[in-house]
């Protein structure tokens, strides 16, 4: 490195002033690099879990929602069965939580959650299962440099005919 200076003493003084500059720059850049690295890792894990969730949710709804087990018929027990199946698939991770909501689509097109006590209908209808995956970022706790993290959700809806097992509409 060539520095324009009058004498050797002034050249040494100029170089001595620049010795600590890289340490300061590194101290400023390390937290930013760590934040970008953490965000990109969390994003990749979330996208991978979303792809896995999309595949598994369709399979669990297809197999469990239209095939009642034993005497458990109705929208509520099917929803519980689907939710249990998804939780079994994601039980190893602490940062992912699946949930399921189920609705019956009446012939007039309105959605009914089955909360009014009527749980099993023989009328022609379709059922909608709304599967939601909630992801909580890991690695930073709930905040990073004062920024609070909330969960990110990914939702898929599946419509089935409860009288045609194994068919997604």
MIVEXSE-53383 format. One line per field, with one value per atom (N, C-alpha, C): residue in one letter; x, y, z; residue number from 1. Coordinates in Angstrom, 1 decimal. Example, Ala and Ser with C-alpha at 12.3 -4.5 7.8 and 13.67 -1.06 7.14 Angstrom:
# MIVEXSE-53383
residuo = [A;A;A;S;S;S] $
px = [13.2;12.3;13.2;12.8;13.7;12.9] $
py = [-5.7;-4.5;-3.3;-2.2;-1.1;0.0] $
pz = [7.8;7.8;7.8;7.1;7.1;7.9] $
num = [1;1;1;2;2;2] $
END
This chain:
# MIVEXSE-53383
residuo = [X;X;X;X;X;X;X;X;X;X;X;X;X;X;X;X;X;X;X;X;X;X;X;X;X;X;X;X;X;X;X;X;X;X;X;X;X;X;X;X;X;X;X;X;X;X;X;X;X;X;X;X;X;X;X;X;X;X;X;X;X;X;X;X;X;X;X;X;X;X;X;X;X;X;X;X;X;X;X;X;X;X;X;X;X;X;X;X;X;X;X;X;X;X;X;X;X;X;X;X;X;X;X;X;X;X;X;X;X;X;X;X;X;X;X;X;X;X;X;X;X;X;X;X;X;X;X;X;X;X;X;X;X;X;X;X;X;X;X;X;X;X;X;X;X;X;X;X;X;X;X;X;X;X;X;X;X;X;X;X;X;X;X;X;X;X;X;X;X;X;X;X;X;X;X;X;X;X;X;X;X;X;X;X;X;X;X;X;X;X;X;X;X;X;X;X;X;X;X;X;X;X;X;X;X;X;X;X;X;X;X;X;X;X;X;X;X;X;X;X;X;X;X;X;X;X;X;X;X;X;X;X;X;X;X;X;X;X;X;X;X;X;X;X;X;X;X;X;X;X;X;X;X;X;X;X;X;X;X;X;X;X;X;X;X;X;X;X;X;X;X;X;X;X;X;X;X;X;X;X;X;X;X;X;X;X;X;X;X;X;X;X;X;X;X;X;X;X;X;X;X;X;X;X;X;X;X;X;X;X;X;X;X;X;X;X;X;X;X;X;X;X;X;X;X;X;X;X;X;X;X;X;X;X;X;X;X;X;X;X;X;X;X;X;X;X;X;X;X;X;X;X;X;X;X;X;X;X;X;X;X;X;X;X;X;X;X;X;X;X;X;X;X;X;X;X;X;X;X;X;X;X;X;X;X;X;X;X;X;X;X;X;X;X;X;X;X;X;X;X;X;X;X;X;X;X;X;X;X;X;X;X;X;X;X;X;X;X;X;X;X;X;X;X;X;X;X;X;X;X;X;X;X;X;X;X;X;X;X;X;X;X;X;X;X;X;X;X;X;X;X;X;X;X;X;X;X;X;X;X;X;X;X;X;X;X;X;X;X;X;X;X;X;X;X;X;X;X;X;X;X;X;X;X;X;X;X;X;X;X;X;X;X;X;X;X;X;X;X;X;X;X;X;X;X;X;X] $
px = [0.8;0.0;0.9;0.7;1.5;0.7;1.3;0.7;1.6;1.0;1.7;1.9;3.2;3.5;4.9;5.3;6.5;7.7;7.6;8.7;8.2;9.2;8.8;8.0;8.3;7.6;6.1;5.8;4.4;3.7;4.4;3.8;3.5;4.3;4.0;2.8;2.7;1.6;0.3;0.3;-0.9;-1.4;-0.4;-0.7;-1.2;-0.6;-1.0;-2.4;-2.9;-4.2;-5.3;-4.9;-5.9;-5.9;-5.0;-4.9;-6.2;-6.9;-8.1;-9.4;-9.3;-10.5;-11.2;-10.5;-11.1;-11.8;-11.3;-11.9;-13.3;-13.3;-14.5;-15.6;-15.1;-16.1;-16.6;-15.8;-16.2;-17.2;-17.0;-17.9;-19.2;-19.3;-20.5;-21.2;-20.5;-21.1;-21.5;-20.9;-21.2;-22.7;-23.3;-24.7;-25.6;-25.3;-26.1;-26.0;-24.8;-24.6;-25.4;-25.3;-26.0;-27.5;-28.0;-29.5;-29.9;-29.2;-29.6;-29.4;-28.4;-28.3;-29.4;-29.7;-30.8;-32.2;-32.5;-33.7;-33.8;-32.6;-32.7;-32.8;-32.2;-32.3;-33.8;-34.4;-35.8;-36.7;-36.4;-37.2;-37.2;-35.9;-35.8;-36.5;-36.4;-37.0;-38.5;-39.1;-40.5;-41.0;-40.3;-40.7;-40.6;-39.7;-39.6;-40.7;-41.0;-42.2;-43.5;-43.6;-44.9;-45.0;-44.0;-44.1;-44.4;-43.8;-44.1;-45.6;-46.0;-47.4;-48.4;-48.2;-49.1;-49.3;-48.3;-48.4;-49.0;-48.6;-49.2;-50.6;-51.0;-52.4;-53.3;-53.0;-53.9;-54.0;-53.0;-53.0;-53.8;-53.6;-54.4;-55.8;-56.2;-57.6;-58.2;-57.5;-58.1;-58.3;-57.4;-57.6;-58.4;-58.3;-59.0;-60.3;-60.6;-61.8;-63.0;-62.8;-64.0;-64.1;-63.3;-63.4;-63.5;-64.7;-64.9;-64.4;-63.9;-63.4;-64.4;-64.8;-65.8;-67.1;-67.5;-68.8;-68.6;-67.4;-67.2;-67.5;-68.8;-69.2;-69.4;-69.3;-69.6;-68.4;-68.7;-67.7;-66.7;-67.2;-66.3;-65.2;-65.7;-64.7;-63.8;-64.3;-63.4;-62.3;-62.7;-61.8;-60.7;-61.2;-60.2;-59.3;-59.8;-58.9;-57.9;-58.3;-57.4;-56.3;-56.7;-55.8;-54.8;-55.3;-54.4;-53.4;-53.8;-52.9;-51.8;-52.2;-51.2;-50.2;-50.7;-49.9;-48.9;-49.3;-48.4;-47.3;-47.6;-46.5;-45.5;-46.0;-45.1;-44.8;-44.8;-44.6;-43.2;-42.2;-40.8;-40.3;-41.1;-40.6;-41.4;-40.6;-41.2;-41.7;-41.3;-41.6;-42.7;-43.3;-44.4;-45.6;-46.8;-48.0;-49.2;-49.6;-50.8;-52.1;-53.1;-54.5;-55.4;-56.7;-57.6;-59.0;-59.7;-61.1;-61.9;-63.1;-63.9;-65.3;-65.8;-67.1;-67.9;-69.2;-70.0;-70.6;-70.6;-71.1;-72.5;-73.5;-74.9;-75.2;-76.4;-76.7;-76.9;-77.2;-77.3;-76.0;-74.9;-73.5;-73.0;-73.8;-73.3;-72.4;-71.5;-70.6;-71.2;-71.2;-71.7;-70.6;-70.2;-69.1;-69.5;-70.8;-71.3;-71.3;-71.2;-71.1;-72.5;-73.6;-74.9;-75.5;-74.7;-75.2;-75.5;-75.7;-76.0;-74.6;-74.2;-72.9;-72.9;-74.0;-74.0;-75.2;-75.1;-76.2;-76.2;-77.3;-77.4;-77.7;-77.9;-78.2;-76.9;-77.1;-76.0;-75.3;-74.0;-73.2;-71.8;-71.0;-69.5;-68.9;-67.8;-67.1;-65.8;-65.5;-64.3;-63.4;-62.2;-61.2;-60.1;-60.0;-59.0;-57.9;-56.8;-55.6;-54.6;-54.2;-53.3;-52.0;-50.9;-49.6;-49.1;-48.8;-48.3;-46.8;-46.0;-44.5;-44.0;-43.3;-42.6;-41.1;-40.5;-39.1;-38.2;-37.2;-36.3;-34.9;-34.2;-32.8;-32.6;-33.7;-33.6;-34.5;-35.3;-36.3;-37.5;-38.1;-39.3;-38.9;-37.7;-37.3;-35.8;-35.5;-34.1;-33.8;-32.9;-32.6;-33.9;-34.8;-36.0;-37.1;-36.9;-38.0;-38.7;-40.0;-40.8;-41.2;-41.0;-41.4;-42.8;-43.7;-44.9;-44.9;-45.9;-45.9;-46.3;-45.9;-46.3;-47.2;-48.3;-49.2;-49.3;-49.6;-49.7;-51.0;-52.0;-53.3;-53.6;-54.2;-54.7;-56.1;-56.9;-58.3;-58.6;-59.2;-59.5;-61.0;-61.7;-63.1;-63.3;-64.1;-64.3;-65.8;-66.2;-67.6;-67.5;-68.1;-68.0;-68.5;-69.3;-69.8;-69.0;-67.9;-67.0;-65.6;-65.2;-63.9;-62.8;-61.8;-60.5;-60.5;-61.5;-61.6;-61.6;-60.6;-60.5;-61.2;-62.0;-62.7;-62.0] $
py = [-1.2;0.0;1.2;2.1;3.3;4.5;5.2;6.3;7.5;8.6;9.8;10.6;10.6;11.3;11.9;12.9;13.6;12.8;12.2;11.5;10.1;9.3;8.0;8.1;9.0;9.2;9.5;10.4;10.7;9.5;8.7;7.5;6.5;6.3;5.4;5.9;7.2;7.7;7.5;7.7;7.5;6.0;5.1;3.7;3.2;3.8;3.5;3.9;5.0;5.5;4.5;3.8;2.9;1.5;1.1;-0.3;-0.8;0.0;-0.5;-0.4;0.1;0.4;-0.9;-2.0;-3.2;-3.9;-3.7;-4.3;-3.6;-2.3;-1.5;-1.9;-2.0;-2.4;-3.8;-4.7;-6.1;-6.1;-5.3;-5.2;-4.7;-3.8;-3.2;-4.2;-4.9;-5.8;-7.2;-7.7;-9.0;-9.2;-8.2;-8.4;-8.4;-7.5;-7.5;-8.8;-9.3;-10.6;-11.7;-11.7;-12.7;-12.6;-11.4;-11.2;-11.7;-11.3;-11.8;-13.3;-13.9;-15.3;-16.0;-15.5;-16.1;-16.0;-14.9;-14.7;-15.6;-15.7;-16.6;-18.0;-18.5;-19.9;-20.1;-19.2;-19.4;-19.4;-18.6;-18.5;-19.9;-20.4;-21.7;-22.8;-22.8;-23.8;-23.7;-22.5;-22.2;-22.7;-22.4;-22.8;-24.4;-25.0;-26.4;-27.1;-26.5;-27.0;-26.8;-25.6;-25.4;-26.4;-26.8;-27.8;-29.1;-29.5;-30.7;-30.7;-29.6;-29.4;-29.6;-28.9;-29.0;-30.5;-31.2;-32.6;-33.5;-33.3;-34.1;-33.7;-32.5;-32.0;-32.6;-32.6;-33.2;-34.7;-35.4;-36.8;-37.1;-36.4;-36.6;-36.3;-35.3;-34.9;-36.0;-36.4;-37.4;-38.8;-39.2;-40.5;-40.5;-39.4;-39.4;-38.7;-37.7;-36.9;-37.7;-38.5;-39.2;-40.6;-41.1;-42.4;-42.4;-42.5;-42.4;-43.6;-43.5;-44.6;-45.0;-46.3;-46.8;-46.1;-45.6;-44.9;-43.4;-42.9;-41.5;-41.0;-40.5;-39.9;-38.4;-37.6;-36.2;-35.4;-34.1;-33.1;-32.9;-32.9;-32.6;-33.7;-35.0;-36.1;-36.2;-35.9;-35.9;-34.8;-33.6;-32.5;-32.9;-33.5;-33.9;-35.0;-35.9;-36.9;-36.4;-35.4;-34.7;-33.9;-33.2;-32.4;-33.3;-34.5;-35.4;-36.0;-36.3;-36.8;-35.8;-34.5;-33.5;-33.3;-33.3;-33.1;-34.3;-35.5;-36.6;-36.5;-35.8;-35.6;-34.6;-33.6;-32.4;-32.4;-33.5;-33.5;-33.3;-33.6;-33.4;-32.0;-31.1;-29.7;-28.8;-28.0;-27.1;-25.8;-25.5;-24.2;-24.2;-25.4;-25.5;-26.1;-25.5;-26.0;-26.0;-27.2;-27.3;-27.2;-26.7;-26.7;-26.8;-27.3;-27.6;-27.0;-26.4;-26.0;-26.7;-27.1;-27.8;-27.2;-27.1;-26.5;-27.4;-27.5;-28.1;-27.1;-27.4;-26.5;-26.9;-26.1;-26.5;-26.3;-26.9;-26.7;-25.3;-24.4;-23.0;-22.2;-22.9;-22.4;-21.8;-21.8;-21.2;-22.2;-21.7;-22.6;-22.7;-24.0;-24.3;-25.1;-24.6;-25.2;-26.4;-26.7;-27.8;-27.6;-26.3;-26.0;-26.0;-26.0;-25.9;-27.2;-28.2;-29.5;-30.5;-30.1;-31.0;-31.4;-32.7;-33.1;-34.0;-34.6;-35.5;-35.3;-35.1;-34.9;-35.8;-36.3;-37.2;-36.5;-35.2;-34.4;-34.3;-34.2;-34.0;-32.7;-32.8;-31.6;-31.9;-30.9;-31.0;-30.5;-30.9;-30.5;-29.8;-28.7;-27.9;-28.0;-28.4;-28.5;-27.5;-26.6;-25.5;-25.8;-26.2;-26.6;-25.5;-25.1;-24.0;-24.4;-24.0;-24.2;-22.9;-22.9;-21.7;-21.9;-21.1;-21.2;-20.1;-20.4;-19.5;-19.5;-18.3;-18.3;-18.8;-19.6;-20.1;-19.5;-19.6;-19.1;-17.8;-17.0;-15.7;-15.5;-16.5;-16.3;-15.6;-14.8;-14.0;-12.6;-12.2;-10.9;-10.9;-9.9;-9.8;-8.3;-7.8;-6.3;-5.5;-6.0;-5.3;-5.4;-6.2;-6.5;-7.7;-7.6;-8.8;-9.6;-10.9;-11.8;-12.4;-12.5;-13.1;-14.3;-15.2;-16.4;-16.1;-16.9;-16.8;-18.0;-17.7;-18.8;-19.1;-20.4;-20.9;-21.7;-21.4;-22.1;-22.7;-23.9;-24.7;-25.1;-25.0;-25.5;-26.6;-27.7;-28.9;-29.1;-29.4;-29.7;-31.2;-31.9;-33.3;-33.5;-34.6;-35.2;-36.3;-36.2;-37.2;-38.6;-38.7;-40.0;-40.6;-40.0;-40.6;-40.6;-41.6;-41.7;-41.6;-40.8;-40.7;-39.7;-38.9;-38.0;-36.5;-35.8;-34.3;-33.6;-32.6;-31.8;-30.6] $
pz = [0.0;0.0;0.0;-0.9;-1.1;-0.6;0.4;1.0;0.7;0.2;-0.1;1.2;1.6;2.8;2.7;3.5;3.3;3.9;5.0;5.6;6.2;6.6;7.1;8.4;9.2;10.5;10.2;9.3;9.0;8.3;7.5;6.9;8.0;9.0;10.1;10.9;11.1;11.9;11.1;9.8;9.0;9.0;8.9;9.0;10.3;11.4;12.7;13.1;12.5;12.7;12.1;11.1;10.4;10.9;11.8;12.3;13.0;13.7;14.4;13.6;12.4;11.6;11.3;10.9;10.5;11.7;12.9;14.1;14.4;14.2;14.4;13.3;12.1;11.0;11.2;11.7;12.0;13.1;14.2;15.3;14.9;13.9;13.5;12.5;11.7;10.7;11.3;12.3;12.8;13.2;14.0;14.4;13.2;12.2;11.0;10.2;10.1;9.4;10.1;11.4;12.2;12.0;12.0;11.9;10.5;9.4;8.1;8.0;8.6;8.5;9.3;10.5;11.2;10.5;9.9;9.2;8.0;7.2;6.0;6.4;7.5;8.0;8.4;9.2;9.6;8.3;7.4;6.1;5.4;5.3;4.6;5.4;6.7;7.5;7.4;7.4;7.2;5.9;4.8;3.5;3.4;4.0;3.9;4.7;5.9;6.7;6.0;5.2;4.5;3.4;2.7;1.6;2.2;3.3;4.0;4.5;5.1;5.6;4.5;3.3;2.2;1.8;1.7;1.3;2.3;3.6;4.7;5.0;4.9;5.2;4.2;2.9;1.9;2.2;2.5;2.8;4.0;5.1;6.3;6.2;5.5;5.3;4.4;3.4;2.5;3.2;4.0;4.7;5.9;6.7;8.0;8.1;7.2;7.3;6.8;5.8;5.2;5.7;6.6;7.1;8.6;9.1;10.6;11.2;12.4;13.2;14.2;14.1;15.1;15.1;16.3;16.4;16.3;16.0;16.0;14.6;14.5;13.2;13.5;12.4;12.5;12.2;12.1;11.7;12.8;14.1;15.2;15.4;15.3;15.5;14.3;13.1;11.9;12.0;12.5;12.7;13.7;14.8;15.8;15.3;14.5;13.9;13.0;12.2;11.2;12.0;13.0;13.8;14.6;15.1;15.8;14.8;13.5;12.5;12.2;12.1;11.7;12.9;14.1;15.3;15.4;15.1;15.1;14.1;13.0;12.0;12.4;13.1;13.5;15.0;15.7;17.1;17.5;16.6;16.9;17.0;16.4;16.4;17.4;18.1;19.1;18.5;17.3;16.7;15.7;15.5;14.5;15.3;15.0;15.6;14.6;14.3;13.3;14.1;13.4;13.9;12.7;13.0;12.0;12.4;11.5;11.6;10.5;10.9;9.9;9.8;8.6;8.3;7.3;7.5;6.6;5.7;4.4;3.4;3.1;3.4;3.2;1.7;1.3;-0.2;-0.6;0.3;-0.1;-0.1;0.2;0.1;1.4;2.5;3.7;4.5;5.3;6.1;7.5;8.0;9.4;10.1;11.3;12.0;12.8;12.8;13.6;15.1;15.5;17.0;17.6;16.8;17.4;17.9;17.9;18.4;17.3;16.1;15.0;14.5;14.6;14.2;13.1;12.7;11.6;10.8;9.5;8.6;7.5;7.1;6.0;4.7;4.8;3.6;2.7;1.5;0.6;0.9;1.3;1.6;1.4;1.5;1.5;2.7;3.1;4.3;3.9;4.5;4.3;5.5;5.3;6.4;6.1;7.1;7.0;7.9;7.3;8.1;8.1;9.4;9.5;10.2;9.7;10.3;10.9;12.2;12.8;13.1;12.6;12.8;13.7;14.7;15.6;15.3;14.9;14.6;15.8;15.5;16.5;16.4;17.4;17.4;18.1;18.2;18.8;20.0;20.3;21.4;20.8;21.5;21.0;20.5;20.7;20.2;19.8;19.0;18.6;18.5;19.3;19.4;19.5;20.4;20.7;19.7;18.7;17.7;18.1;18.4;18.8;17.6;17.7;16.6;16.9;16.0;16.1;15.2;15.4;14.5;13.1;12.2;10.8;10.5;9.8;9.6;8.1;7.8;6.5;6.5;5.6;5.7;4.4;4.4;3.3;3.5;2.5;2.7;1.7;2.3;1.5;1.6;0.5;0.5;0.1;0.9;0.6;0.6;0.0;0.1;1.1;2.3;3.3;3.0;1.9;1.5;0.4;0.0;-1.1;-0.4;0.2;1.0;0.0;0.4;-0.3;-1.5;-1.6;-2.7;-2.2;-2.7;-2.4;-3.6;-3.3;-4.4;-4.6] $
num = [1;1;1;2;2;2;3;3;3;4;4;4;5;5;5;6;6;6;7;7;7;8;8;8;9;9;9;10;10;10;11;11;11;12;12;12;13;13;13;14;14;14;15;15;15;16;16;16;17;17;17;18;18;18;19;19;19;20;20;20;21;21;21;22;22;22;23;23;23;24;24;24;25;25;25;26;26;26;27;27;27;28;28;28;29;29;29;30;30;30;31;31;31;32;32;32;33;33;33;34;34;34;35;35;35;36;36;36;37;37;37;38;38;38;39;39;39;40;40;40;41;41;41;42;42;42;43;43;43;44;44;44;45;45;45;46;46;46;47;47;47;48;48;48;49;49;49;50;50;50;51;51;51;52;52;52;53;53;53;54;54;54;55;55;55;56;56;56;57;57;57;58;58;58;59;59;59;60;60;60;61;61;61;62;62;62;63;63;63;64;64;64;65;65;65;66;66;66;67;67;67;68;68;68;69;69;69;70;70;70;71;71;71;72;72;72;73;73;73;74;74;74;75;75;75;76;76;76;77;77;77;78;78;78;79;79;79;80;80;80;81;81;81;82;82;82;83;83;83;84;84;84;85;85;85;86;86;86;87;87;87;88;88;88;89;89;89;90;90;90;91;91;91;92;92;92;93;93;93;94;94;94;95;95;95;96;96;96;97;97;97;98;98;98;99;99;99;100;100;100;101;101;101;102;102;102;103;103;103;104;104;104;105;105;105;106;106;106;107;107;107;108;108;108;109;109;109;110;110;110;111;111;111;112;112;112;113;113;113;114;114;114;115;115;115;116;116;116;117;117;117;118;118;118;119;119;119;120;120;120;121;121;121;122;122;122;123;123;123;124;124;124;125;125;125;126;126;126;127;127;127;128;128;128;129;129;129;130;130;130;131;131;131;132;132;132;133;133;133;134;134;134;135;135;135;136;136;136;137;137;137;138;138;138;139;139;139;140;140;140;141;141;141;142;142;142;143;143;143;144;144;144;145;145;145;146;146;146;147;147;147;148;148;148;149;149;149;150;150;150;151;151;151;152;152;152;153;153;153;154;154;154;155;155;155;156;156;156;157;157;157;158;158;158;159;159;159;160;160;160;161;161;161;162;162;162;163;163;163;164;164;164;165;165;165;166;166;166;167;167;167;168;168;168;169;169;169] $
END
